[in-house]
Each structure stands twice: as structure tokens, then as C-alpha cells.
Amino acid sequence: MRALIIKSLDLLVWLLAILIALAGLVIGFMALGQGQVLPGLGMIVGGVLYAVVFAGMFFILIGIHDNTKRTADAVERMTPR
């Protein structure tokens, strides 16, 4: 059950990161279309950068969880029975 939740979270993070990046791009290009060059470029760069940071932080947490689980399994295998 835990593996399913972690895999679902991984998929959800990818989906949200893509949606955040797309929203930043769409809003930025809408601003560019209205003649607002600097705010439009800021929204494009900021939206994509925010999506990368958002996804990166969650992937770091998922990686910490995986490494902790592998370490615990390795320690259990090393202990004498």
C-alpha cells in the first residue's frame, strides 16, 4: 500500500509541475500579446523556475524516503538472527 501511495505522489508531482509550467507559459504569452514585454518574460521564467523548484523539492523528499527504506532493509539483513 505504501508503494502505491509513493508512486501516486510521484505521478501527482509530475502532473502538477507540468501544469504549473504550462500556466506560467500561457500567462506569460498572454502578457506578451498585450505588449507587456518585461512582465511577460518574468512570468514565463518565473513560472517555469517555480515548477522546477516545486518538483525538485518533492523529488528530494521522495528520494530521502527511498534511501531511508533501503538503509533500514540493509541494516536488518546485516543483523544476526
Long-range contacts (C-beta under 8 A, 24 or more apart in sequence): 6-62, 6-65, 6-66, 9-58, 9-62, 10-59, 10-62, 13-54, 13-55, 13-58, 13-59, 13-62, 14-55, 16-54, 16-55, 17-51, 17-52, 17-54, 17-55, 18-51, 20-47, 20-50, 20-51, 20-54, 21-47, 21-48, 21-51, 21-52, 23-47, 24-48, 24-50, 24-51
